[in-house]
C-alpha cells in the first residue's frame, strides 16, 4: 500500500480534530437545548395542573406571572399537540446539528488541504529539485534561499552536500584524465614495438609465439582505444560548441563511413532525415551518431536494418537510431550508459567493444544540454532517441 503524503496526513488529522470538536460542541448545545425544551414541557404540564386546581382562570392568587388561558376541556388536546411539537423540534434540532457539524468538518478539511498544500509547497519544490540531481548537473541544482527557517537550514546543508559531490566528481574526472594521459605513452611505445616486430621476418617463431603476439597486439589495441575514449570524455568541456551543423548531411556521412561494417552482416542502413540544422560541436555530434549507429550494426541480427531519423519539432531537434536486434531488457535500460557496462559481456568482447561508447554518447548529449532515452521498437529491437532544445 502506497504511503499517503504529508499533506493528506495533515488534512486527515486536522479534519478529524475539527469533527471531534464540532461533535462535542454540537452535543453540548444539543443537551442544553433539550434541557430547556424539556423544562418548557414540564412547565406546561405543571401549569396545566395548577390551572385545573384554580378553576381554569389562568392566574394564580398573589402572583405577578401571566399564563395562557386554555379551557379545561381543551387542555389535554393542547398538551398532546405540544408534546408532539416538542418531540419533532428535538428531532429536527438533532438532525440539523449533525448536518451542520458534518459540513463544518468537511469545510475545515477542504480548507486544511489547500492551506497545508500552500504551506508544504516549498517542500515539494525542494523534493522536485532533488529528483533532478545528476552527476552531470550538480552546479545547476543548487537551491536558493528560502523564507522558511527550517527549510533554509536544510537548503544550506543540501548545497554543501552538492559542493562536496562536485569536488569528488571533479577529482574523479581529473584522475581519469591523468591516468589516460599516463597510459597513452607506454601503450604507444608497445604498439610501435609490436608493429616493428611484425614488419621484420622471424622464421624461427613457433605457433605459440605467433598466437601470443597476436593476443598482445589485440589487447594493446583495445587498451589504446579505451584510453582514447577516456581522454575524449575528460576533454568534452573544452571543445567549442558554437558551430552550425547540418544534421541531415552529418547523418549521411556517418552512414557512408559505416557502410562497410554494415555490409559484413548484410544490414541495410536507412537515413530518414529532413533538412535540419543545430548549433553545437560538429565533431562531437558526429561521434555521438557514429557510436549509436555502430552499436546498432554490431548488435543487430544478420540481414537486419538500422534506421536513422532526424527532424525538428518546434524548438527541439530530434534524432533517433532504431535497429532490429534483440533489444535491451527493461531493467538494464538505465544502466547501459554506465562506463564499462555491457548487456552481454562475452558478445561485447567478441565484437571488440570496451564499454565506453554509450557513456561517451551520454556525455556528448549532456554537454549539448540534451536528453537521451531508450525504448523498445515494435520489431523487438531498440530505439535510441536524442532531443536537443535550441
C-alpha positions in Angstrom: 0.0 0.0 0.0 1.4 3.4 -1.0 2.1 5.7 1.9 -0.1 8.9 1.9 1.6 12.2 1.6 2.3 14.6 4.5 -0.4 17.0 3.1 -3.0 14.3 3.3 -1.9 13.2 6.7 -2.2 16.8 8.0 -5.6 17.1 6.3 -6.9 13.8 7.8 -5.6 14.7 11.3 -7.0 18.2 11.4 -10.3 17.2 9.8 -10.7 14.5 12.5 -9.8 17.1 15.1 -12.4 19.6 13.7 -15.0 16.8 13.5 -14.4 15.9 17.2 -14.6 19.5 18.3 -17.8 20.1 16.3 -19.3 16.9 17.6 -18.5 17.9 21.2 -19.9 21.4 20.7 -23.0 20.0 19.0 -23.6 17.5 21.8 -23.2 20.2 24.4 -25.5 22.6 22.7 -28.0 19.8 21.9 -28.1 18.7 25.5 -28.5 22.3 26.7 -31.3 22.9 24.2 -33.0 19.6 25.1 -32.9 20.5 28.8 -34.7 23.8 28.2 -37.2 22.3 25.8 -38.0 19.6 28.3 -38.2 22.2 31.0 -40.7 24.0 28.9 -42.7 20.8 28.5 -42.6 20.2 32.3 -43.6 23.8 32.9 -46.6 23.4 30.6 -47.6 20.2 32.3 -47.3 21.8 35.7 -49.2 24.9 34.7 -51.9 22.7 33.4 -52.2 21.0 36.7 -52.3 24.4 38.5 -54.8 25.8 36.1 -57.1 22.8 36.9 -56.7 23.4 40.6 -57.5 27.1 40.1 -60.6 26.5 38.1 -59.1 27.3 34.8 -58.9 31.0 35.1 -55.2 31.1 34.1 -54.0 33.2 37.1 -52.6 32.4 40.5 -53.6 34.4 43.5 -51.0 36.9 44.7 -48.7 36.1 41.6 -47.5 38.5 39.0 -46.8 35.7 36.4 -49.0 35.6 33.2 -50.4 32.3 31.9 -52.1 31.4 28.7 -55.7 30.8 29.4 -56.8 27.4 27.9 -60.2 25.9 28.5 -60.1 22.9 30.7 -61.8 20.7 28.1 -59.1 21.7 25.6 -56.1 21.2 27.8 -55.5 17.5 27.1 -55.5 18.2 23.4 -53.1 21.1 23.8 -50.7 19.1 26.0 -50.7 16.3 23.5 -50.1 18.6 20.5 -47.4 20.5 22.4 -45.6 17.2 23.3 -45.6 16.1 19.7 -44.3 19.5 18.6 -41.6 19.4 21.2 -40.5 15.9 20.1 -40.5 17.0 16.4 -38.5 20.1 17.3 -35.9 18.0 19.2 -35.6 15.6 16.3 -35.1 18.5 13.8 -32.6 20.1 16.1 -30.6 16.9 16.4 -30.6 16.3 12.6 -29.7 19.9 11.7 -27.0 19.9 14.3 -25.4 16.8 12.9 -25.6 18.0 9.4 -24.1 21.4 10.4 -21.2 19.6 12.2 -20.5 17.4 9.2 -20.5 20.4 6.9 -18.2 22.3 9.2 -15.8 19.4 9.4 -15.9 19.0 5.6 -15.2 22.7 5.0 -12.5 22.6 7.6 -10.9 19.6 5.9 -11.0 21.3 2.5 -9.6 24.5 3.9 -6.9 22.5 5.7 -6.0 20.7 2.5 -5.4 23.9 0.5 -3.7 25.7 3.4 -1.4 22.8 4.1 -0.7 22.4 0.4 0.4 26.1 0.2 2.5 25.7 3.4 4.1 22.5 2.0 4.8 23.9 -1.5 8.5 24.7 -0.6 9.0 21.1 0.4 7.5 19.8 -2.8 9.7 22.1 -4.8 12.7 21.0 -2.8 11.9 17.4 -3.4 11.4 18.0 -7.2 14.8 19.8 -7.3 16.5 16.8 -5.6 14.9 14.3 -8.0 16.5 16.2 -10.9 20.0 16.0 -9.5 22.5 14.0 -11.5 26.3 13.8 -11.5 26.3 16.0 -14.7 24.2 18.9 -13.4 25.4 19.5 -9.8 26.2 23.1 -10.4 22.7 23.8 -11.7 21.0 22.0 -8.8 21.7 24.5 -6.0 18.7 25.8 -4.1 18.2 29.5 -3.5 17.5 30.9 0.0 14.1 30.0 1.4 12.0 32.2 3.7 11.1 29.2 5.9 13.7 28.9 8.6 13.8 25.1 8.8 13.9 24.7 5.0 16.6 27.3 4.8 18.8 25.3 7.1 18.1 22.2 5.0 19.0 24.2 1.9 22.4 25.2 3.3 23.1 21.5 4.2 21.9 20.4 0.8 24.1 22.9 -1.1 27.1 22.0 1.0 26.5 18.3 0.1 26.4 19.3 -3.6 29.7 21.1 -3.3 31.3 18.0 -1.8 29.9 15.8 -4.5 31.0 18.2 -7.2 34.5 18.2 -5.7 34.5 14.4 -5.6 33.4 14.0 -9.2 35.9 16.6 -10.3 38.7 14.7 -8.6 37.4 11.5 -10.3 37.4 13.2 -13.7 40.9 14.6 -13.2 42.2 11.2 -12.1 40.7 9.6 -15.2 42.3 12.2 -17.5 45.7 11.9 -15.8 45.6 8.1 -15.8 44.7 8.1 -19.5 47.5 10.5 -20.3 50.0 8.4 -18.4 48.8 5.2 -20.1 48.8 6.5 -23.6 52.6 6.8 -23.8 53.6 3.3 -22.8 50.8 1.9 -24.9 52.1 3.8 -27.9 55.6 2.6 -27.3 54.3 -1.0 -27.1 52.3 -0.6 -30.3 55.4 0.7 -32.1 57.5 -2.2 -31.0 54.8 -4.7 -32.0 54.4 -3.1 -35.4 58.2 -3.1 -35.8 58.4 -6.8 -34.8 55.6 -7.8 -37.2 57.3 -5.9 -40.1 60.5 -7.9 -39.7 60.6 -11.6 -40.7 61.1 -14.1 -37.8 61.3 -17.6 -39.3 62.1 -19.2 -36.0 58.8 -18.3 -34.4 56.6 -21.2 -33.5 52.8 -21.3 -33.4 52.6 -20.4 -29.7 54.8 -17.4 -30.1 52.7 -16.1 -33.0 49.5 -16.7 -31.0 50.9 -14.8 -28.0 52.0 -11.9 -30.2 48.5 -11.8 -31.8 46.9 -11.7 -28.4 49.2 -9.0 -27.1 48.6 -6.9 -30.2 44.8 -7.2 -29.9 44.7 -6.4 -26.2 47.1 -3.4 -26.7 44.7 -2.1 -29.4 41.8 -2.5 -27.0 43.6 -0.6 -24.3 44.6 2.1 -26.7 41.0 2.6 -27.8 39.9 2.7 -24.2 42.5 5.3 -23.3 41.5 7.4 -26.3 37.8 7.3 -25.3 38.6 8.2 -21.7 40.6 11.2 -22.9 37.8 12.3 -25.2 35.3 12.1 -22.2 37.6 14.1 -19.9 38.1 16.8 -22.6 34.5 17.3 -23.7 34.0 20.5 -21.7 36.9 22.2 -23.6 35.5 21.6 -27.1 33.9 24.5 -28.8 30.1 24.0 -29.3 29.1 27.0 -31.4 29.2 25.5 -34.9 26.2 25.3 -37.2 25.7 21.7 -38.0 23.6 20.3 -40.9 22.3 17.2 -39.2 21.0 15.5 -42.3 24.4 15.8 -44.0 26.2 14.6 -40.9 24.0 11.5 -40.7 24.6 10.7 -44.4 28.3 11.0 -43.7 28.1 8.6 -40.8 26.1 6.1 -42.8 28.6 6.2 -45.7 31.5 5.7 -43.2 29.8 2.7 -41.6 28.5 1.1 -44.8 31.5 -1.4 -45.0 30.7 -2.6 -41.4 27.0 -3.0 -42.3 27.8 -5.0 -45.5 29.7 -7.6 -43.4 26.3 -8.5 -41.8 24.2 -7.6 -44.8 22.5 -4.9 -42.7 20.5 -2.2 -44.5 21.2 1.4 -43.4 18.3 3.9 -43.9 18.6 7.6 -43.5 15.3 9.4 -43.0 16.4 12.9 -42.2 14.8 16.2 -43.0 16.7 19.4 -43.7 17.7 20.2 -40.1 20.4 22.4 -38.5 21.6 22.8 -35.0 24.3 24.6 -33.1 26.9 22.5 -31.3 30.2 20.7 -31.9 30.4 19.1 -35.3 33.0 16.5 -34.2 31.1 15.6 -31.0 27.7 15.2 -32.7 29.4 13.1 -35.4 30.9 10.9 -32.7 27.6 10.6 -31.0 25.7 9.5 -34.1 28.6 7.3 -35.2 28.6 5.4 -31.8 24.9 4.9 -31.9 24.8 3.6 -35.5 27.9 1.4 -34.9 26.3 -0.2 -31.9 23.0 -0.7 -33.8 25.0 -2.6 -36.5 27.2 -4.6 -34.2 24.3 -5.9 -32.0 21.8 -6.4 -34.9 20.7 -9.6 -36.5 22.3 -10.8 -39.7 20.3 -9.2 -42.6 18.7 -6.7 -40.3 18.1 -3.0 -40.6 19.2 0.3 -39.0 17.1 3.5 -39.4 18.3 6.9 -38.5 15.7 9.7 -38.3 16.3 13.4 -37.7 13.8 16.3 -37.8 12.9 19.5 -36.0 9.8 19.8 -33.8 9.3 23.3 -32.6 12.4 24.2 -30.6 13.5 20.6 -30.4 15.9 18.8 -32.7 15.0 15.1 -32.6 17.4 12.3 -33.7 16.6 8.6 -33.3 18.5 5.4 -34.2 16.4 2.3 -34.5 17.6 -1.3 -35.0 16.1 -4.7 -35.5 18.2 -6.5 -33.0 17.3 -8.5 -29.8 16.5 -5.4 -27.8 17.6 -4.5 -24.2 16.0 -5.8 -21.1 13.8 -3.2 -19.3 15.8 -3.5 -16.1 19.1 -2.7 -17.9 18.0 0.3 -20.0 19.1 2.8 -17.3 22.5 1.0 -16.8 23.7 0.8 -20.4 25.1 4.3 -20.2 27.4 3.4 -17.3 31.1 3.2 -18.2 32.3 -0.3 -18.9 28.7 -1.8 -18.5 27.8 -4.4 -21.1 24.5 -6.2 -21.5 26.2 -9.3 -22.9 29.9 -9.3 -21.8 31.0 -12.2 -23.8 29.4 -10.9 -27.0 30.8 -7.4 -26.5 34.3 -8.7 -26.2 34.0 -10.7 -29.3 32.8 -7.5 -31.1 35.7 -5.5 -29.8 33.8 -3.2 -27.5 35.3 -1.6 -24.5 32.1 -0.5 -22.8 32.5 3.3 -23.2 30.7 4.0 -26.4 27.3 4.8 -24.8 28.9 6.5 -21.8 30.6 8.9 -24.3 27.2 9.4 -26.1 25.6 10.4 -22.9 28.3 12.9 -22.1 28.1 14.4 -25.5 24.3 14.8 -25.1 24.8 16.3 -21.7 27.3 19.0 -22.8 24.8 20.0 -25.5 22.0 20.3 -22.9 20.0 17.5 -24.5 18.5 14.3 -23.2 18.6 10.7 -24.4 16.1 7.9 -23.9 15.9 4.2 -24.7 12.8 2.3 -25.7 11.9 -0.9 -27.4 10.9 -0.8 -31.0 7.8 -2.7 -32.5 10.2 -5.0 -34.3 11.7 -6.1 -30.9 14.9 -4.1 -31.3 15.9 -0.8 -29.7 15.3 2.9 -30.3 17.8 5.5 -29.0 16.2 8.9 -29.1 18.1 12.1 -28.6 16.4 15.5 -28.2 18.3 18.9 -28.2 16.4 22.0 -27.3 17.5 25.1 -29.2 
